[in-house]
């Protein structure tokens, strides 16, 4: 039961995090909306970064490397389904090692987004 509740709590976070992986620049209004979702989730900044790393990043990172990447949004049903699968794998050592390795290579692509999120979440 706790996992089902945790997944429901994560869904809006997954959708908000997916905006980091669109082939567009986020606006100030986008950051405001994302920060609102993050705050409403009740997760700490550290927990949000872990959700990104282990449940969203490996699923969506390739979109930023594709010349024909998704620009507008990902289909929410697909996103939630796939992030849910990664949620189930988040504590497996192999999954964690792959995520950390790939993050070392590709974190630069979303570092600025996280800096902006940190600034906004700690300023109020």
C-alpha positions, 0 to 999 in steps of 0.5 A: 500500500505504501508503494502505491501511495508513494507512486501517486505522490510521485506522478506529478513530480515525474511529469514536472521533471520530464520538462528538463528533458524536452528539447526546449528552454524552460522559462521563468514561468515553467520554473515557477510551476515546477517548483510549485509541484515540487513543494506540494509533493513534500519531498526534500530537494535531495529526494527530488534529485534522487527521483530524477536520477533513478526514475526519470533521467535514464528514461528521458536523457536520450531525448536531449541527444536526438535531433528529432527530440520531443519538444512539447511534452511526453505522453503522461500515461507512457511517462508514468508507466515507464517511471513506475517501472524504474521506481521498482528498480530504484534500489537495485545496485545495478540500476543505481550504478548505471544511473550514476555512471550516465549521470557523470557523463550527462549531468551537464545537460540539466545542471542549470535547471537544478541550480535554478530549482535550488535557488528558487526552493531555498529563497522562500 
